[in-house]
Amino acid sequence: MKFHNRECCFLCWGTSGCPLLIFLFCGIANCRSIQRIKECDITCSQGVQCERKQPDDLFSRFCRDAPESLNPNVLENMKITTVMKCSPASQCSLHLNIIGTVIYDVHIRGVEICSMTLSSQRTQCVTIRFTKIKRKKFLMHKIQVQANTFEVGVSEQVYVTMKTFPDFCGIQLTETYYVEDCNNRDVGKHVWSCLTGKLDYMVNKENKIITVNVSNILQDYDYNVRLCKKHFVCHDIGAHAVIRKENATKSVTLPYSEILPCLCIEGWSAIPDARRTRLCPFKNDISTLWDNIAYNPMKQVLAWVPLCPVNAKVHLCWMTDDKQKCVNIPDSLSAAHNQVSYSQVDTHPRLCMKFATETGYWVKCPFPTGPFSAWDMKTYLMPNSMEIKLTSPTKAKFSVFICNRTNFNSCEPLQKYTLVYVEALETVTLNMSREICGSNICIQGIREDVNYSFPTQICDIPCISQDPESKEDNFLQMIIVTAVQVLSAVIFTYIGYKIFKVCHQKREQKRLLKSQVKEMSEIASSLEQMTLLSTKAEGDR
């Protein structure tokens, strides 16, 4: 099976240098001229007369067994092109021009050619019968047959068959053919279904209306304009108007309910199978897509339905205190195809939905106001302990524990958590020791009776010495201790001085006494010597 006029961009898929080949092929295909014909007819090779024949009866539509002498390759080839037939009023239609080659045999009296449009299942057939043919002269000769009676539409895919007449089973040629589209120069200019018109618009956001001006349209036909939502096809939303052919003002006003990226303006001439032109003026305004969030309190389901097709990733997240960041809740990632829903979510004002696309991300918080009140956790410092108070507008279950914050999203538990049951509009108080404290120490609370929540943290737990009253007491105690130490030092210094002075005086007295004793000893010794000398002198006398 052969293919003709296939979409050019598929020809070099995965081939190096593809952009250049695509440009060259598409340029040639779009610029290729379409042959004009004056009349639709059948012809045969020179020397062979043929005529168009209608089938005689129903049984002629069934095949019969081929004679053994018949060559199974009696149908040699088939060539298909597009031709254009135009009327004096420049109304042009497209037709298939089919040329087939037959190797003549005495059992063959002609050929049958059929076309079937795959989109509409429309079938057209023509039987070409050879007449007044000299059988011996043309036996085993090649005969060309041509038919251009098959009318087709722009961009149609057509299945073409050529059989022998009569129809011998198993002997036929088949081909699939693609008719040129409106990008072809001749088709775009001369086939009315390709004349789409030009659309211009103005938006009045205050009155929610769009004024559409139309130009370059068929003058003798009405023109349709509508608003539609583009999904795989453009779905009608009720805003539709007709510009009458006699109306000199080629403009209409259409109301809209909301601006969406898939809201489009579509226009086409009021002729069968007219080609449509479409303009989507808000295709880049995707911020409105994230507003369609709803919460069902009976089923406890939070859901978002995209109003237009969009490629986005959706997370539940928890808004920080400073509202500068929304932290993703684990295991909440969903891809936006049709609908995204979450069951049993914490209806906290800080619980939000985050939508991420290739161009950026958007955060929408569905519970900021209304009946959804936030549960709350607060701490109160006591001299040697700390009170934790939990309050909830609805009946809920929480876990509370002390943890060590390792980074913004992670807090390592230090004490085993405590389950706390809180009745609606009541407050539960917990007492915790202040022995564990520090800048990275946090008290973390999280709701346990829902599927999606996020921990609330109170960090930078002060130590006991950091209590304001304790600071004053410690300061006074420090002053007293310092004063006592200074006074003790002064007293000990004074006593030491006195002891040193007394010891020094005693040492001086002892030294003087020794000196006096020595002097007295020396005097006594001198007196003794003098006495001895005096006694000796008297003895000498």
Backbone torsions as a table, in degrees:
resi	resn	phi	psi	omega
1	MET	NA	130.1	-177.7
2	LYS	-102.0	158.3	179.7
3	PHE	-127.7	136.9	-179.3
4	HIS	-127.7	147.0	175.5
5	ASN	54.7	33.9	177.1
6	ARG	-65.4	155.1	178.8
7	GLU	-51.4	126.2	-168.1
8	CYS	-65.0	-28.8	-173.7
9	CYS	-72.5	-9.1	177.9
10	PHE	-89.2	-8.6	-170.3
11	LEU	-71.7	-32.6	-175.1
12	CYS	-123.6	38.4	177.7
13	TRP	-61.8	125.0	178.7
14	GLY	78.0	11.7	-178.5
15	THR	-102.9	136.8	176.6
16	SER	-65.4	143.7	-177.3
17	GLY	75.8	16.5	-175.3
18	CYS	-59.5	-43.4	-178.3
19	PRO	-55.4	-39.2	179.8
20	LEU	-68.4	-41.9	179.2
21	LEU	-64.3	-40.8	178.3
22	ILE	-61.3	-45.3	-178.4
23	PHE	-61.3	-45.4	-178.1
24	LEU	-65.9	-46.0	-176.9
25	PHE	-67.6	-46.9	-179.1
26	CYS	-64.0	-35.9	178.5
27	GLY	-65.3	-41.6	178.4
28	ILE	-66.9	-43.3	-178.3
29	ALA	-63.4	-41.5	-178.0
30	ASN	-73.6	-26.3	-178.7
31	CYS	-93.8	-6.3	-177.8
32	ARG	-64.1	130.7	-178.2
33	SER	-76.8	146.3	177.1
34	ILE	-98.9	127.0	-178.7
35	GLN	-65.3	137.3	177.4
36	ARG	-92.3	142.5	173.0
37	ILE	-127.3	151.2	178.8
38	LYS	-90.8	-40.7	-178.9
39	GLU	-135.8	153.1	174.9
40	CYS	-89.4	128.3	-173.2
41	ASP	-157.0	177.6	173.6
42	ILE	-121.2	148.3	177.8
43	THR	-143.6	161.7	177.1
44	CYS	-132.1	173.5	-178.4
45	SER	-59.2	155.8	178.8
46	GLN	-61.2	131.2	-178.6
47	GLY	98.2	-10.3	179.5
48	VAL	-117.1	125.4	176.0
49	GLN	-95.5	141.8	179.9
50	CYS	-145.7	161.2	179.9
51	GLU	-144.5	159.0	178.0
52	ARG	-82.5	132.9	-174.4
53	LYS	-129.5	138.0	173.5
54	GLN	-87.4	144.9	178.1
55	PRO	-58.4	140.5	-176.9
56	ASP	-72.2	-44.4	-176.1
57	ASP	-154.2	-179.3	-177.2
58	LEU	-65.3	-34.9	-175.0
59	PHE	-69.0	-18.9	178.8
60	SER	-70.7	-9.8	-179.4
61	ARG	-85.1	-8.1	-179.4
62	PHE	-100.9	145.8	-178.9
63	CYS	-80.3	160.4	177.5
64	ARG	-126.9	161.3	-179.3
65	ASP	-65.7	138.6	-179.1
66	ALA	-78.3	143.8	174.8
67	PRO	-62.3	151.1	-178.4
68	GLU	-64.4	-28.4	-178.2
69	SER	-79.3	-9.1	-175.9
70	LEU	-80.9	128.7	177.3
71	ASN	-67.7	124.0	-179.3
72	PRO	-66.1	-16.5	179.0
73	ASN	-100.7	32.1	-177.5
74	VAL	-66.4	-27.6	173.0
75	LEU	-92.5	112.0	-168.8
76	GLU	-88.1	-49.5	-179.6
77	ASN	-158.8	168.8	179.9
78	MET	-146.0	129.8	-179.1
79	LYS	-119.1	134.6	-176.1
80	ILE	-124.0	132.5	172.6
81	THR	-136.6	170.4	177.4
82	THR	-104.4	134.5	175.5
83	VAL	-124.9	163.2	-175.1
84	MET	-127.3	131.2	176.7
85	LYS	-113.7	124.5	-175.2
86	CYS	-121.6	142.0	176.6
87	SER	-91.5	168.3	178.8
88	PRO	-59.4	-24.7	-179.6
89	ALA	-85.7	14.9	178.3
90	SER	66.8	22.6	172.5
91	GLN	-90.0	113.6	-173.9
92	CYS	-112.5	145.7	176.8
93	SER	-129.0	155.9	-177.2
94	LEU	-102.7	142.7	179.9
95	HIS	-138.2	154.1	173.4
96	LEU	-87.9	132.6	174.0
97	ASN	-106.9	111.5	-174.3
98	ILE	-113.5	124.5	178.2
99	ILE	-118.9	121.2	179.5
100	GLY	-119.7	153.9	179.2
101	THR	-116.6	129.1	-178.3
102	VAL	-122.9	132.9	172.3
103	ILE	-87.9	112.4	-169.5
104	TYR	-65.3	139.4	177.0
105	ASP	-140.6	151.3	-176.5
106	VAL	-64.4	-21.1	-179.6
107	HIS	-82.3	-11.6	-175.4
108	ILE	-101.3	127.1	177.5
109	ARG	-107.5	0.0	177.9
110	GLY	161.1	-163.6	179.3
111	VAL	-135.1	159.1	172.9
112	GLU	-123.0	128.7	180.0
113	ILE	-118.0	131.6	179.2
114	CYS	-130.4	148.0	173.6
115	SER	-127.7	140.1	176.8
116	MET	-130.6	121.2	176.7
117	THR	-78.4	121.1	-172.5
118	LEU	-68.4	-30.9	-177.5
119	SER	-72.1	-36.9	-176.6
120	SER	-111.5	-5.8	-176.6
121	GLN	60.9	21.4	177.3
122	ARG	-74.3	128.9	-177.9
123	THR	-116.6	134.2	176.1
124	GLN	-128.7	132.5	-179.2
125	CYS	-132.2	149.9	173.5
126	VAL	-142.1	134.0	176.6
127	THR	-105.7	123.2	-179.5
128	ILE	-106.4	115.6	-176.5
129	ARG	-107.7	132.7	177.5
130	PHE	-77.0	133.4	179.8
131	THR	-128.8	147.6	177.3
132	LYS	51.4	47.0	-179.7
133	ILE	-101.2	137.1	176.6
134	LYS	-83.5	103.2	-169.7
135	ARG	-62.6	-45.2	-177.8
136	LYS	-65.1	-35.4	-178.3
137	LYS	-68.1	-40.1	-174.2
138	PHE	-99.7	4.9	-179.4
139	LEU	-59.8	126.8	-178.0
140	MET	67.6	10.5	174.4
141	HIS	-88.7	156.5	179.7
142	LYS	-88.0	127.6	178.6
143	ILE	-116.2	130.2	176.5
144	GLN	-96.4	133.0	174.9
145	VAL	-119.8	145.9	-177.5
146	GLN	-136.4	136.7	176.5
147	ALA	-142.4	132.8	178.0
148	ASN	-128.5	35.3	-175.5
149	THR	-93.4	3.7	-174.0
150	PHE	-95.2	103.5	179.2
151	GLU	-78.7	135.0	-178.1
152	VAL	-133.3	165.8	177.7
153	GLY	-103.0	168.7	-179.5
154	VAL	-64.7	135.2	175.1
155	SER	65.4	18.5	-179.2
156	GLU	-80.6	148.3	173.1
157	GLN	-100.3	123.8	-171.8
158	VAL	-122.4	137.3	176.5
159	TYR	-104.2	119.4	-173.6
160	VAL	-115.8	135.0	176.3
161	THR	-128.5	148.3	173.0
162	MET	-131.2	125.1	-178.4
163	LYS	-123.3	166.6	174.1
164	THR	-79.7	156.6	172.0
165	PHE	-122.9	118.6	-1.2
166	PRO	-65.5	166.6	-173.1
167	ASP	-81.3	109.8	175.4
168	PHE	-95.6	128.3	-173.7
169	CYS	-59.4	135.9	175.3
170	GLY	83.9	-2.2	179.7
171	ILE	-111.4	101.5	178.1
172	GLN	-165.6	159.4	174.0
173	LEU	-115.6	142.3	179.0
174	THR	-134.1	143.7	175.8
175	GLU	-148.6	150.9	173.0
176	THR	-108.3	130.3	-174.2
177	TYR	-126.0	140.6	178.2
178	TYR	-111.4	119.8	-179.6
179	VAL	-74.1	144.7	179.5
180	GLU	-57.4	150.1	177.9
181	ASP	-98.9	-173.5	-174.7
182	CYS	-72.7	-7.6	176.0
183	ASN	-74.2	-18.1	174.6
184	ASN	-66.7	137.4	-173.6
185	ARG	-59.0	-48.8	-178.6
186	ASP	-68.1	-43.3	-178.9
187	VAL	-64.1	-45.3	-178.0
188	GLY	-63.0	-30.3	-176.7
189	LYS	-87.6	-30.2	-167.3
190	HIS	-116.2	-15.3	178.2
191	VAL	-93.8	124.0	-171.5
192	TRP	-63.1	-33.4	-179.1
193	SER	-64.3	-15.2	177.8
194	CYS	-90.8	-11.0	-179.5
195	LEU	-82.7	97.7	-171.4
196	THR	-94.1	-22.5	-173.4
197	GLY	89.1	168.5	179.3
198	LYS	-117.6	134.1	-177.1
199	LEU	-111.0	134.1	169.7
200	ASP	-128.2	151.7	-173.5
201	TYR	-143.7	159.0	170.9
202	MET	-136.2	137.8	-176.7
203	VAL	-108.6	129.0	173.2
204	ASN	-109.2	96.3	-175.1
205	LYS	-70.3	-27.3	-179.4
206	GLU	-67.4	-43.5	-179.9
207	ASN	-97.1	-1.4	179.7
208	LYS	54.7	56.4	176.5
209	ILE	-135.5	153.6	176.3
210	ILE	-123.6	123.1	176.3
211	THR	-95.3	124.0	-175.9
212	VAL	-112.5	126.1	174.7
213	ASN	-106.3	135.1	-175.4
214	VAL	-118.1	139.6	176.8
215	SER	-144.1	168.9	179.1
216	ASN	55.9	49.7	178.8
217	ILE	-116.3	167.8	177.6
218	LEU	-66.2	126.6	-172.3
219	GLN	-72.6	-27.9	-173.3
220	ASP	-97.9	15.2	-178.4
221	TYR	-135.8	151.3	172.8
222	ASP	-67.8	165.1	-178.2
223	TYR	-134.1	132.6	-178.7
224	ASN	-98.7	137.9	175.3
225	VAL	-133.5	135.3	177.9
226	ARG	-148.3	162.6	168.5
227	LEU	-100.6	142.8	-179.6
228	CYS	-149.9	161.2	175.4
229	LYS	-102.8	124.6	-175.5
230	LYS	-89.9	116.3	168.5
231	HIS	-115.5	-120.3	171.4
232	PHE	-71.0	-37.0	170.0
233	VAL	-124.1	175.3	-178.9
234	CYS	-95.1	115.4	-176.7
235	HIS	-90.5	134.5	-179.0
236	ASP	-66.6	136.2	176.5
237	ILE	-116.3	11.9	173.0
238	GLY	98.9	-17.2	179.6
239	ALA	-86.1	101.1	-173.6
240	HIS	-140.9	143.5	178.2
241	ALA	-148.7	156.2	179.3
242	VAL	-121.0	127.0	174.3
243	ILE	-93.4	112.8	-177.4
244	ARG	-70.4	148.4	-176.6
245	LYS	-63.6	-28.6	179.3
246	GLU	-84.8	-4.6	-178.6
247	ASN	-79.6	120.9	-179.1
248	ALA	-72.5	-31.4	179.5
249	THR	-87.4	109.1	-176.4
250	LYS	-93.0	64.5	179.2
251	SER	-147.6	152.3	177.9
252	VAL	-140.6	161.5	177.2
253	THR	-121.0	127.6	-176.9
254	LEU	-122.4	133.7	178.1
255	PRO	-84.7	152.6	175.1
256	TYR	-136.9	157.4	-178.9
257	SER	-95.3	-37.9	179.4
258	GLU	-154.7	151.3	179.2
259	ILE	-85.9	125.5	-179.7
260	LEU	-134.0	152.6	179.0
261	PRO	-64.8	-22.4	179.7
262	CYS	-98.1	8.3	175.6
263	LEU	-79.1	119.8	-173.4
264	CYS	-127.0	157.7	172.6
265	ILE	-105.0	129.0	-177.6
266	GLU	-125.9	137.3	-179.3
267	GLY	-138.0	146.3	178.2
268	TRP	-160.7	152.2	178.0
269	SER	-74.2	149.7	-177.3
270	ALA	-82.1	62.0	174.7
271	ILE	-130.5	154.5	-178.0
272	PRO	-59.8	138.3	176.4
273	ASP	56.7	33.0	-179.2
274	ALA	-69.5	141.4	175.5
275	ARG	-72.6	143.0	-177.0
276	ARG	-108.6	147.4	172.6
277	THR	-111.2	145.4	-173.8
278	ARG	-136.7	139.7	-179.9
279	LEU	-133.9	125.6	-179.8
280	CYS	-114.2	91.4	-171.1
281	PRO	-71.3	-18.0	-174.4
282	PHE	-113.4	25.4	-172.4
283	LYS	-63.5	-22.9	-179.8
284	ASN	-95.1	-4.3	-178.2
285	ASP	-92.9	78.0	-175.1
286	ILE	-94.1	-1.9	-177.4
287	SER	-65.1	-24.6	-178.9
288	THR	-76.7	-11.2	-177.1
289	LEU	-70.1	-21.9	-171.7
290	TRP	-91.2	5.1	-176.6
291	ASP	-86.9	-15.0	-173.1
292	ASN	-85.5	61.1	178.9
293	ILE	-106.9	134.6	-179.3
294	ALA	-137.1	147.2	177.2
295	TYR	-122.2	129.6	177.9
296	ASN	-102.2	104.2	-176.7
297	PRO	-68.4	-24.1	179.7
298	MET	-71.4	-44.4	179.6
299	LYS	-93.0	-7.3	-178.2
300	GLN	56.0	47.8	-178.3
301	VAL	-121.3	128.7	173.6
302	LEU	-102.7	123.5	-173.0
303	ALA	-134.3	150.3	173.6
304	TRP	-133.0	127.6	179.2
305	VAL	-115.3	118.9	-179.7
306	PRO	-68.8	129.6	177.9
307	LEU	-77.0	-16.9	177.5
308	CYS	-139.0	154.9	174.9
309	PRO	-60.5	131.0	-178.5
310	VAL	-150.9	144.3	176.9
311	ASN	-100.9	100.4	-175.2
312	ALA	-142.5	156.0	172.0
313	LYS	-110.0	136.3	-174.0
314	VAL	-117.8	133.8	174.4
315	HIS	-126.4	150.9	159.3
316	LEU	-86.7	142.7	-178.4
317	CYS	-143.8	167.5	-176.7
318	TRP	-121.1	117.5	-176.5
319	MET	-71.9	133.9	179.1
320	THR	-72.8	167.6	-177.1
321	ASP	-60.4	-37.6	-178.2
322	ASP	-84.8	0.3	178.3
323	LYS	58.3	28.9	179.0
324	GLN	-100.0	-13.1	-176.3
325	LYS	-152.1	146.0	175.7
326	CYS	-118.4	113.0	-173.6
327	VAL	-85.1	127.5	-178.4
328	ASN	-62.8	136.2	173.9
329	ILE	-82.6	130.7	-177.9
330	PRO	-57.4	146.2	175.3
331	ASP	60.4	34.1	179.0
332	SER	-118.1	10.0	-177.6
333	LEU	-73.8	133.9	175.5
334	SER	-139.5	148.4	174.8
335	ALA	-95.8	135.3	-176.5
336	ALA	-84.9	101.3	174.1
337	HIS	-111.9	-63.8	-179.8
338	ASN	-119.3	-55.8	-179.5
339	GLN	-148.3	143.7	177.0
340	VAL	-119.9	127.0	-179.0
341	SER	-138.8	150.1	177.9
342	TYR	-131.8	131.2	179.8
343	SER	-100.5	145.6	178.4
344	GLN	53.5	68.6	176.1
345	VAL	-102.0	154.6	176.9
346	ASP	-76.4	113.5	-176.3
347	THR	-78.9	56.8	-178.8
348	HIS	-95.3	140.1	-179.7
349	PRO	-57.8	-22.1	-179.5
350	ARG	-91.3	-3.0	175.0
351	LEU	-84.2	125.7	-172.0
352	CYS	-134.5	172.1	173.6
353	MET	-114.1	134.3	-179.7
354	LYS	-113.7	127.7	179.8
355	PHE	-113.0	125.1	-177.6
356	ALA	-121.3	129.9	174.9
357	THR	-126.4	-176.6	179.0
358	GLU	-67.1	-22.9	-176.3
359	THR	-95.9	-9.2	-179.6
360	GLY	155.5	-165.9	178.4
361	TYR	-140.0	156.0	-178.4
362	TRP	-132.3	143.7	179.2
363	VAL	-120.1	127.4	177.7
364	LYS	-124.8	128.7	-178.9
365	CYS	-108.6	108.3	-172.1
366	PRO	-80.6	-8.9	-175.0
367	PHE	-118.1	37.4	-177.5
368	PRO	-75.8	-30.3	-176.1
369	THR	-135.9	-179.6	176.2
370	GLY	89.7	-151.1	-173.6
371	PRO	-78.2	-0.5	-175.4
372	PHE	-92.5	103.7	179.0
373	SER	-98.6	153.3	-176.3
374	ALA	-89.0	140.8	166.5
375	TRP	-74.8	156.4	-169.4
376	ASP	-136.2	146.4	175.2
377	MET	-134.0	124.1	-179.5
378	LYS	-130.8	156.6	178.6
379	THR	-121.1	146.1	177.5
380	TYR	-131.4	126.3	-176.5
381	LEU	-86.6	131.5	174.6
382	MET	-111.7	169.5	-177.8
383	PRO	-54.1	-44.2	-177.0
384	ASN	-124.7	5.8	-177.4
385	SER	-148.2	-176.1	-178.6
386	MET	-142.1	134.3	178.1
387	GLU	-99.7	134.5	176.3
388	ILE	-116.6	122.6	-177.7
389	LYS	-113.6	125.7	178.3
390	LEU	-111.7	129.5	178.8
391	THR	-130.1	137.0	-178.9
392	SER	-139.0	138.6	177.6
393	PRO	-73.1	-18.6	179.3
394	THR	-129.3	165.7	176.8
395	LYS	-65.0	129.3	-174.2
396	ALA	-153.4	163.7	177.9
397	LYS	-124.3	133.5	-176.3
398	PHE	-128.2	156.5	167.5
399	SER	-117.2	136.4	-177.5
400	VAL	-129.7	133.1	177.0
401	PHE	-157.3	162.1	177.1
402	ILE	-93.2	136.1	-177.0
403	CYS	-140.0	164.6	177.6
404	ASN	-105.8	115.8	-177.0
405	ARG	-75.0	114.9	179.1
406	THR	-93.3	-30.7	172.3
407	ASN	-155.0	-171.5	-172.4
408	PHE	-61.2	-36.4	-173.6
409	ASN	-105.7	-4.0	-173.4
410	SER	-123.2	136.8	178.1
411	CYS	-140.8	114.8	-175.8
412	GLU	-82.2	122.4	-177.6
413	PRO	-62.1	137.1	176.6
414	LEU	-109.0	-29.2	177.3
415	GLN	-126.8	146.1	-180.0
416	LYS	-58.5	136.4	-175.6
417	TYR	-70.9	159.0	179.6
418	THR	-118.7	129.3	175.6
419	LEU	-81.8	131.9	-176.9
420	VAL	-126.1	126.9	176.5
421	TYR	-103.7	124.2	-177.3
422	VAL	-119.8	125.4	175.2
423	GLU	-78.8	164.2	-177.8
424	ALA	-61.1	132.0	176.0
425	LEU	60.6	26.3	176.6
426	GLU	-117.7	165.6	-179.5
427	THR	-122.8	132.6	176.7
428	VAL	-112.8	133.9	-177.5
429	THR	-111.4	132.6	175.9
430	LEU	-117.7	144.2	176.5
431	ASN	-109.9	130.9	178.9
432	MET	-131.2	147.8	179.3
433	SER	-72.0	152.9	178.2
434	ARG	-103.1	21.3	178.9
435	GLU	-68.5	-35.4	176.2
436	ILE	-92.3	119.9	-177.3
437	CYS	-152.5	166.8	178.8
438	GLY	147.0	173.2	-176.0
439	SER	-69.9	-27.5	-179.7
440	ASN	-102.4	6.9	178.0
441	ILE	-86.8	129.4	-176.4
442	CYS	-128.6	154.2	167.0
443	ILE	-104.9	122.1	-173.5
444	GLN	-116.1	132.1	176.7
445	GLY	-127.6	137.9	179.9
446	ILE	-144.0	144.4	179.8
447	ARG	-79.3	130.8	-173.7
448	GLU	-103.6	-12.4	-174.6
449	ASP	-95.5	19.2	176.5
450	VAL	-132.8	164.9	179.4
451	ASN	-82.2	-30.1	-175.6
452	TYR	-130.1	113.4	174.7
453	SER	-149.1	-177.9	-178.4
454	PHE	-148.7	138.8	-175.1
455	PRO	-68.8	139.2	170.8
456	THR	-96.2	131.9	-175.4
457	GLN	-121.9	136.2	170.2
458	ILE	-115.8	112.0	-171.8
459	CYS	-111.1	-177.7	-178.9
460	ASP	59.3	58.1	-179.8
461	ILE	-72.2	119.9	-177.8
462	PRO	-73.7	146.7	175.6
463	CYS	-79.9	168.3	-177.3
464	ILE	-62.1	-39.5	-179.4
465	SER	-66.0	-15.8	-179.9
466	GLN	-89.3	3.2	177.8
467	ASP	-69.4	137.9	-177.0
468	PRO	-56.7	-43.0	-179.6
469	GLU	-68.6	-38.2	178.8
470	SER	-64.2	-33.2	177.9
471	LYS	-59.4	-44.6	-179.6
472	GLU	-65.2	-43.8	179.8
473	ASP	-63.3	-43.8	179.7
474	ASN	-64.4	-35.3	179.9
475	PHE	-67.2	-44.5	177.6
476	LEU	-64.2	-41.6	179.4
477	GLN	-62.5	-38.4	179.6
478	MET	-66.1	-39.2	178.9
479	ILE	-64.8	-42.5	-179.0
480	ILE	-64.7	-46.5	179.7
481	VAL	-60.0	-42.9	-180.0
482	THR	-63.4	-42.6	179.9
483	ALA	-63.6	-42.4	178.2
484	VAL	-62.3	-42.0	179.5
485	GLN	-64.1	-42.5	179.3
486	VAL	-64.9	-43.9	179.6
487	LEU	-63.6	-40.6	178.2
488	SER	-62.8	-40.1	179.5
489	ALA	-63.8	-40.7	179.7
490	VAL	-64.6	-44.1	-178.4
491	ILE	-64.3	-46.5	-180.0
492	PHE	-63.9	-34.2	178.1
493	THR	-66.1	-42.5	-179.6
494	TYR	-65.3	-46.0	179.9
495	ILE	-62.4	-42.1	178.4
496	GLY	-61.0	-40.7	178.6
497	TYR	-61.2	-43.9	-179.2
498	LYS	-64.6	-44.3	179.1
499	ILE	-62.1	-42.8	178.9
500	PHE	-61.8	-40.7	-178.8
501	LYS	-65.7	-44.2	-180.0
502	VAL	-63.3	-46.3	179.4
503	CYS	-60.3	-40.6	179.2
504	HIS	-63.6	-42.3	178.8
505	GLN	-64.0	-40.9	179.2
506	LYS	-63.6	-40.0	178.7
507	ARG	-64.0	-38.8	178.3
508	GLU	-65.8	-42.9	179.2
509	GLN	-64.0	-42.3	-179.7
510	LYS	-63.3	-39.1	178.5
511	ARG	-64.6	-43.3	179.3
512	LEU	-64.4	-38.8	-179.6
513	LEU	-64.3	-44.6	177.3
514	LYS	-60.5	-38.6	-179.9
515	SER	-65.3	-41.9	178.9
516	GLN	-65.2	-43.1	178.9
517	VAL	-59.9	-42.2	-179.5
518	LYS	-64.0	-41.6	-179.9
519	GLU	-64.2	-42.7	180.0
520	MET	-64.6	-37.8	178.1
521	SER	-63.6	-41.3	-179.8
522	GLU	-65.7	-38.9	179.0
523	ILE	-65.6	-41.9	-179.9
524	ALA	-63.5	-40.6	179.2
525	SER	-64.9	-38.1	179.9
526	SER	-67.2	-41.0	179.3
527	LEU	-65.1	-37.1	-179.1
528	GLU	-65.7	-42.2	179.0
529	GLN	-64.7	-39.8	-179.7
530	MET	-65.9	-36.9	179.7
531	THR	-65.0	-43.6	-179.9
532	LEU	-63.2	-42.6	-180.0
533	LEU	-64.4	-38.5	-179.2
534	SER	-67.9	-38.7	-179.4
535	THR	-66.7	-40.6	179.1
536	LYS	-65.1	-36.7	-179.0
537	ALA	-69.1	-39.4	179.0
538	GLU	-66.9	-34.3	179.0
539	GLY	-67.4	-32.8	178.8
540	ASP	-69.1	-27.9	179.3
541	ARG	-78.1	NA	NA
